């Protein structure tokens, strides 16, 4: 009997010690499995968007791209082209085209803002939403400044022009930045790749920037290789006579 008790004790004690040692690993493994299941569930929830919400997010992005990623930069390019325009009729057309594009861009941005407030959960815990709130205020301030512009030649015209230019430039740059942050926010929410849209938008901005810089050089490029009278420069050692120096370019009528 005594031998039987010793055998049982020698058997139970190692088993209990083994269970005591292995128990933390078993519980840790179970927690790891739960964590993996929770992570998988979270990923599933990230991907799970209703068709209506997906459409509203896409429409929100399209409205803001059309507003601040296309119409505003094109309006800026058009008003810059008018700086070298001498024909009064074409100058008016360019001005009203610029104003119309900017008004349309403000309306589209406002529609996108209303859609965001009405349909999305705006916790303002990311840079896209915070920048967007500030951007909407600056857009409407710029629009009001544009409507209440003073007459050309008045005292406040220079100050108005400086404010209009600074705010317009700021809206365009911050709007472009917020389009990129919006694409990243969409990627984080849905885990959908936005690399293609980033590349397309970057290509568009590169073309607009090239055209913006090219505007200042176009007149200079046109004058290269041309002398007064629109004749090609011929290599010669003779001096140009004072009479030729006094010739002026004839401007074509509008």
Residue pairs with C-beta under 8 A, 6 or more apart in sequence:
43 191
46 189
46 190
46 191
47 190
47 191
49 57
49 189
49 190
53 119
54 190
56 115
56 119
56 120
57 120
57 186
57 189
59 115
60 112
60 115
60 116
60 120
61 179
61 182
61 183
61 186
63 108
63 109
63 111
63 112
63 115
64 108
64 109
64 112
64 175
64 178
64 179
64 182
65 179
65 201
66 105
66 108
67 104
67 105
67 106
67 108
67 109
67 112
67 175
68 105
68 109
68 135
68 171
68 172
68 175
68 176
68 178
68 179
69 175
69 176
69 179
69 201
69 204
69 205
70 204
71 101
71 102
71 104
71 105
71 108
72 101
72 102
72 105
72 168
72 171
72 172
72 175
73 172
73 205
73 208
74 101
74 208
75 97
75 98
75 101
75 102
75 105
76 98
76 168
76 172
76 212
77 208
77 211
77 212
77 215
78 94
78 97
78 98
78 101
79 94
79 95
79 98
80 212
80 215
81 94
81 215
82 90
82 91
82 94
82 95
82 98
84 219
85 91
85 94
86 251
86 254
87 254
88 254
89 254
90 254
99 146
102 143
102 146
103 143
106 139
106 140
106 143
109 135
109 136
109 139
110 136
110 139
110 140
113 132
113 136
116 122
116 132
122 129
123 129
124 130
124 133
126 181
126 185
127 181
128 178
128 181
128 182
128 184
128 185
129 185
131 174
131 177
131 178
131 181
132 178
134 174
135 171
135 174
135 175
135 178
138 167
138 170
138 171
138 174
139 171
141 167
142 164
142 167
142 168
142 171
145 160
145 163
145 164
145 167
146 164
149 157
149 160
149 164
150 156
150 157
150 160
151 157
176 205
179 201
180 198
180 201
183 194
183 197
183 198
183 201
184 194
186 192
186 194
187 193
187 194
225 232
225 233
226 232
226 233
227 233
228 244
228 245
228 247
228 248
228 249
229 247
229 249
230 249
